[in-house]
Amino acid sequence: MSEERFGEFVLVRRHEGGHVAELALDRPKAMNAVSSGMARAIAGACAALGEDRDVRVVVLTSTHERAFCVGADLKERNSLSDAELLRQRPVSRGAYTGVLELPVPVIAAVHGYALGGGFELALSCDVIVADRTAVVGLPEVSVGVLPGGGGTQLLPRRVGAARAAELVFTARRVEAAEARELGLVDVLVDEGRDREEALAMASRIAANSPVGVRAAKRALRLGQGLDLRAGLEVEDAAWRTVAFSGDRAEGVAAFNEKRKPQWPGE
């Protein structure tokens, strides 16, 4: 396993021969509160991972024992003038869009607190694995703002408009069992096993065709919100990108020859 640091607060570990990348939030003294510097580091790490064709899956984790991420660094925010806050906004957004726009599947491994921007980072992932200590929520209206890292758009896509409205307007925190019941997280595991299970899922995904998986993610994302006819056209366009690929040829050959495929990734 190799490691690379982005800025002071983000650590990237490579697993599975580099095919699984773990992006670890590593600001334990602040429970991973997202400062401007940390936001830049997350965006920079995501940009590098997105350009790396060896990377097939990204797992978003935390090095803090009791928190995934508690959201924006409110101490830093309190020190900013209005003009500085406006200039800081694209920096903050870059972290969330960096995760959201990764071309490969992204799995969040959540334990402890995932609140505000912390939960929005998880919502930016494709799958959320949480252990039984997880507490999630979007409490921004309780401090005079709103979920500005994608929460007002990503949450209703998961749980529907009315449920998202209730959660955002009340600013309430949701513990793990209810979070799983409501669809706020996807997989619930025993305490301390979120990272282990997320990495195991990533390993299963990484064994599949990287061309097929990327195209499937593209179709899933682009098809959201479209009517069925338009969505099927998105799917067909994605199919055409894989139908004549080296991965498809290798996959069919390996199946017929009863062997493990060696994906060319193109």
C-alpha positions in Angstrom: 0.0 0.0 0.0 1.4 3.4 -1.0 0.4 6.8 0.5 0.4 10.3 -0.8 -0.6 13.5 1.1 -2.5 16.4 -0.4 -2.0 19.5 1.7 -2.0 19.0 5.4 -5.3 17.3 5.9 -5.9 14.7 3.1 -4.2 11.4 2.7 -4.6 9.1 -0.3 -3.8 5.4 0.1 -3.6 3.0 -2.8 -4.9 -0.5 -2.5 -5.4 -3.5 -4.9 -2.4 -2.6 -7.0 -3.5 1.0 -7.2 -7.0 0.2 -8.5 -8.7 1.2 -5.2 -7.8 4.6 -3.9 -8.7 5.6 -0.3 -9.2 9.3 0.2 -8.8 9.8 4.0 -10.0 13.0 5.7 -7.2 13.6 8.1 -7.8 16.7 10.3 -8.4 14.9 13.6 -7.9 17.9 15.9 -10.9 19.5 14.3 -13.0 16.4 13.7 -12.3 16.9 10.0 -14.1 20.3 9.9 -13.6 21.5 6.3 -11.4 24.6 6.3 -10.4 26.4 3.1 -7.1 24.5 3.1 -8.8 21.2 3.5 -11.4 22.0 0.8 -8.5 22.7 -1.6 -6.8 19.5 -0.7 -10.0 17.4 -1.2 -10.5 19.1 -4.6 -6.8 18.5 -5.6 -6.9 14.9 -4.5 -10.1 14.3 -6.5 -8.7 15.9 -9.6 -5.6 13.7 -9.4 -7.6 10.6 -8.9 -10.0 11.4 -11.7 -7.2 11.6 -14.2 -5.5 8.4 -13.0 -6.7 5.6 -15.3 -5.4 3.0 -12.9 -8.0 4.0 -10.3 -11.2 2.1 -10.6 -12.9 2.9 -7.2 -12.5 5.6 -4.6 -13.3 5.1 -0.9 -13.8 8.2 1.2 -12.8 7.6 4.9 -11.9 9.4 8.0 -8.9 9.0 10.3 -10.9 10.3 13.3 -12.2 7.7 15.7 -15.5 9.4 16.5 -16.3 11.4 13.4 -16.4 11.2 9.7 -16.7 15.0 9.2 -18.5 17.6 11.3 -19.0 20.0 8.3 -17.7 23.4 7.6 -15.0 25.0 9.8 -17.3 27.5 11.5 -14.4 29.1 13.5 -12.8 30.0 10.1 -16.1 31.2 8.7 -16.6 33.4 11.7 -13.3 35.2 11.0 -14.2 36.0 7.3 -15.6 39.3 6.1 -18.5 39.2 3.7 -16.1 39.8 0.8 -13.8 37.0 2.0 -16.7 34.6 2.4 -17.8 35.3 -1.1 -14.3 34.6 -2.4 -14.2 31.4 -0.3 -17.4 30.0 -1.8 -15.8 28.5 -4.9 -13.1 27.0 -2.8 -15.7 25.3 -0.6 -17.8 24.1 -3.5 -14.7 22.6 -5.2 -14.4 20.0 -2.5 -18.0 18.7 -3.0 -18.0 18.9 -6.7 -14.6 17.2 -6.7 -16.1 14.1 -5.0 -19.4 14.3 -7.0 -17.7 14.5 -10.4 -15.2 11.6 -10.0 -15.7 9.3 -13.0 -15.4 6.1 -11.0 -17.6 4.7 -8.2 -17.1 6.4 -4.8 -18.0 4.8 -1.5 -18.2 6.7 1.7 -17.3 4.9 4.9 -19.1 6.7 7.7 -18.8 6.4 11.5 -19.6 8.9 14.2 -20.7 12.3 13.2 -21.4 13.1 9.5 -23.1 16.5 9.8 -23.7 19.4 7.5 -20.9 19.5 4.9 -19.6 16.2 6.2 -22.9 14.5 5.3 -22.9 16.4 2.0 -19.5 14.8 1.2 -21.0 11.4 1.9 -24.1 12.3 -0.2 -21.7 13.2 -3.1 -20.6 9.5 -3.1 -22.4 6.7 -5.0 -22.8 4.4 -2.0 -22.7 5.2 1.8 -21.6 2.5 4.2 -22.2 3.4 7.8 -21.5 1.7 11.1 -23.9 1.8 14.1 -22.2 4.8 15.7 -23.1 7.0 12.7 -25.1 10.2 13.2 -26.0 12.1 10.1 -27.9 15.3 9.3 -28.0 18.7 7.7 -28.2 21.2 10.5 -27.3 24.3 8.6 -30.5 26.2 9.1 -29.9 26.1 12.8 -26.8 28.3 12.3 -28.5 30.7 9.8 -27.4 29.2 6.5 -28.6 26.3 4.3 -27.0 23.1 3.0 -24.7 24.6 0.4 -22.5 21.6 -0.5 -25.2 19.9 -2.6 -27.5 18.8 0.2 -30.7 20.5 -1.0 -30.2 18.7 -4.4 -28.7 15.4 -3.4 -30.8 14.5 -0.4 -34.2 14.7 -2.2 -32.8 12.5 -5.0 -32.2 9.9 -2.3 -35.2 10.1 -0.1 -37.8 12.2 -1.9 -38.8 15.9 -1.6 -41.0 15.8 1.5 -38.6 13.7 3.5 -35.7 15.9 2.5 -37.7 19.0 3.4 -38.4 17.6 6.9 -34.8 16.8 7.5 -33.4 20.1 6.3 -36.1 22.3 7.9 -35.9 20.7 11.3 -32.0 20.4 11.2 -32.4 17.2 13.2 -29.7 14.6 13.6 -30.5 11.0 12.6 -28.9 8.0 14.2 -27.6 5.0 12.2 -30.6 2.6 12.4 -33.1 5.3 11.4 -30.7 6.6 8.7 -30.7 3.2 7.1 -34.4 2.9 7.3 -34.9 6.3 5.6 -32.3 5.6 3.0 -29.8 8.3 4.2 -27.2 5.5 4.2 -27.2 2.4 2.1 -25.3 -0.3 4.1 -25.3 -0.6 7.9 -22.5 -2.6 9.6 -21.3 -3.3 13.1 -19.4 -0.6 15.0 -15.9 -0.1 13.6 -16.4 -2.1 10.3 -17.4 0.8 8.0 -14.0 1.2 6.4 -13.4 -2.6 6.2 -16.8 -3.1 4.4 -16.3 -0.2 2.1 -12.9 -1.4 1.0 -14.3 -4.9 0.5 -17.1 -3.5 -1.7 -14.5 -1.4 -3.6 -12.4 -4.6 -4.2 -15.5 -6.3 -5.7 -16.2 -3.4 -7.9 -12.5 -3.1 -9.0 -12.6 -6.7 -10.2 -15.1 -5.7 -12.9 -14.5 -4.0 -16.2 -13.3 -0.4 -15.6 -14.7 0.7 -18.9 -18.1 -0.9 -18.1 -18.2 0.5 -14.6 -17.3 4.1 -15.7 -20.0 3.9 -18.4 -22.6 2.5 -16.0 -21.9 5.4 -13.5 -22.2 7.9 -16.3 -25.5 6.4 -17.4 -26.8 6.3 -13.8 -25.9 9.9 -13.1 -27.0 11.4 -16.4 -30.2 9.6 -16.4 -31.4 10.9 -13.1 -34.4 13.2 -13.4 -35.1 12.3 -17.1 -38.2 10.6 -18.4 -37.9 7.0 -19.3 -37.5 7.6 -23.0 -34.7 10.1 -22.6 -33.1 7.9 -19.9 -33.0 5.0 -22.3 -31.2 7.2 -24.9 -28.6 8.0 -22.2 -28.2 4.3 -21.6 -27.8 3.6 -25.3 -25.1 6.2 -25.7 -23.2 4.7 -22.7 -23.6 1.2 -24.3 -22.1 2.4 -27.5 -19.0 3.5 -25.6 -18.4 0.0 -24.3 -19.8 -2.2 -27.0 -16.6 -2.1 -29.2 -14.1 -1.7 -26.4 -11.2 -3.9 -25.5 -12.8 -4.6 -22.2 -16.0 -6.0 -23.9 -13.9 -8.3 -26.1 -11.8 -9.5 -23.2 -14.9 -10.0 -21.0 -16.6 -12.2 -23.6 -13.4 -14.2 -24.3 -12.7 -14.8 -20.6 -16.3 -16.0 -20.0 -16.1 -18.4 -22.9 -12.7 -19.6 -21.9 -13.7 -19.9 -18.2 -10.9 -17.7 -16.9 -10.5 -14.5 -15.0 -10.6 -11.5 -17.3 -7.5 -9.3 -17.7 -9.1 -6.0 -18.4 -7.2 -3.7 -20.8 -9.2 -0.8 -19.4 -10.0 0.7 -22.8 
